[in-house]
């Protein structure tokens, strides 16, 4: 199988570059179209950065690849959940009670703190129920859910791979 011939470090490097690239694309879209990211959008951005960082560590230190892949898979599943919840909020905004409509939850408090530390990267100014950017009939939350699911599959495939 061709996938088994790809070096372990190449898998991690590809994932790391992909995650950092997604964050760069998100920032470019935010600037270009003057999008107002919501707390869940920013939290997903943070997850991409952490996954990319773990993949970079896996590239540098591949000896414990199973641990890195497990953490990456877990974070990707959390990302699927957050993006999925945001997708639901966008589909049923009248039922949504979070992201600006209620007392801040843990994610919103973390994002608020990060936004004060590094506003250009983490400042949340929008609502989770709004769909400001749509491509091929999918909102950014929809795309993010699909990408996180892909990362989770990527991590599971990597975990099942022989050394």
Number of C-alpha atoms within 10 A of each C-alpha: 5 5 10 11 8 10 10 18 19 12 17 26 18 14 24 24 15 17 24 18 15 18 21 14 12 18 17 13 13 15 12 9 10 11 17 18 22 23 28 24 24 25 22 24 24 18 20 28 18 18 26 25 19 20 28 20 18 24 21 12 12 16 13 10 20 18 14 23 23 16 17 26 25 17 20 26 19 18 27 24 15 21 26 19 18 27 24 17 21 20 14 11 15 9 11 18 12 19 21 17 10 9 11 14 13 9 15 20 13 15 22 19 14 18 18 13 12 10 12 11 16 23 20 24 15 18 20 27 22 17 16 16 15 12 9 6 9 13 17 19 26 20 18 24 25 16 19 26 20 16 25 23 15 18 24 17 13 21 17 10 12 7 12
